[in-house]
């Protein structure tokens, strides 16, 4: 899997967030360390100066990489979206031509709809299952380390290999999934999965959920472990049963983690690409072609970088709007 | 916080291209010979040039061409630079836009020719093309640009023929394909085989009379080549009605289970080599490149040993069967970098001239690869390979044909091909009816606005 550096950054960010929360709890429990005495070789100002310099040096490789490989390209995107460019020579400005084409492009609107379809089913499904698993694997369960690993495994599996295996599982005739379903719905009613215009997207969603649940489960698990056990004990003393403890202790305490997971999950869903590219190549017809794949094919297959940039901006815009709505909703709830 | 992956990749490429565009022009120039005629090739000067190729281990033709040329011109050394076969055009695009392309490199797909020709990255090689003008068995007309220049010359030219399993036809007692066949004869033979193959001992559940692979060209490019209207009046006008009868036949074949249906073949990623090579299909339209991989698979045991042959591809039934069978192909060309100059440029051009001519053709034919340059000697070399079909009909199918391009060369081809691919899967998966899918595709091409530049 060759994830772009930006998602790595997100992953690291997530880890940091989790560590930060856990660290905060630890810090609260520890007695404060004695202050470093003044009058050593360096005074506090020099130390903080040196720390700043060293800190900057340490982050500079990543930061320079970010500027060169992410920030500048993203900024140039805003210009390229208004040009015609085949990657040779300089982009030629062509005004609103790309945007007019976009409005009339049926395939584009289809891919927008498919992206929303995928996201609207995938997000709640993944969140519910990941949260359920996290709560389950947070309890004192025998062999829970094993189960945590198992749940996380799909996330580190190569998508190419996973897609191949799932394609076999989904085979309408010989696949185990339909062999099993046959017992309940009869031979004639089993879905055609990847070959069917109706069932291809659900199949993609199933695989997407299967792959990502483990990752979000780990994030939620980290969040769950920051909830002080005293709260549960107090709730129990007040006579709260399991469901009430979950609803009135776990969920409110998890709000920041849930919000973070929600935002990451949403952006991840809107920019889904590898899954459909490998499993269905957007087919049958264009029934599973999503926005990111459309950008990929316009840019790299057709060599039409100007138009692809315009479509990319739409994707960027959609992600931004959805995320802003989530932030706004989260803030309004906190007040 | 996160930038979508394609956006990131796209932007990265664009930024690199912009950075590098400023500092192009490096390399190559240092070797200027200083001679008055910079274009003359000095046979005795020590020269080193680079050549691009894909998947070098799997594709020995590049190394063999280099070896053959170096044997004849010992002072020239050619270094190979490897690209990925699947992403060749993407990698090459990045290299050309950065001015880092090798001195000589192949054009894998004619669809991209126009884009490259306009990139300023290619040297004009019209002078070599002149040397082959009006050659009987060498056609380079597909690379002639609108202003009459050549930026590539073909060294390989695979065209599509009908591979068939003689053993299966014999056991079933069905007449084998020949040059008079139309697609209707193909259908009839398929139906006959469907009935008779099970009695001849073949498993009715896994063995089919034919195998139609899931590429769009298997239907569309035959239609384009054989329907009789030039691409300028149909394809490049966004009109695809001529494909309808070809799709109706394709649907009939899969409905009658004469071939594995598109859905199964696509979702199970069926390998066409396995279908024919393990006797799961009696007939298969495929490019001549398959002969080489079939022979090597027989050696490794991936394909079974049986009697086989090549026949001319069936013709359009609604037209008179032409004396020379009309088929399609996608020639593979060689291009020279615009960055090369002096002796390097001269050596690169000499290498192209040698490779596309008889010298290179002989090397390729011995590898059972189909060269663009064909004469009697080359034909003999090709059919001398161990395990190759030896009948006269196979030789004729291989050497006598009228080849049209898989898709016409134009700025819009890439985008139109993508939309046509969608149309292909829409029809063959049964997602939409043929007429509706064709109309939709015509509408889509119009809405993309890419044909207006033609």
Interface residues (C-beta under 8 A of the other chain):
Chain A: X3 X4 X5 X6 X7 X9 X10 X13 X68 X69 X70 X72 X73 X74 X76 X77 X80 X85 X86 X87 X88 X89 X90 X97 X100 X101 X104 X105 X106 X107 X167 X170 X171 X192 X193 X194 X195 X197 X263 X264 X267 X268 X270 X271 X273 X280 X283 X284 X285 X286 X287 X292 X295 X296 X297 X298 X299 X300 X301 X302 X303 X304 X305 X308 X309 X312 X315 X316 X319
Chain B: X1 X2 X3 X4 X5 X6 X7 X8 X9 X10 X11 X12 X13 X14 X15 X17 X18 X21 X90 X93 X94 X96 X97 X112 X115 X118 X119 X120 X121 X263 X264 X266 X267 X268 X269 X414 X415 X418 X419 X422 X425 X426 X429 X431 X432 X440 X443 X444 X447 X448 X449
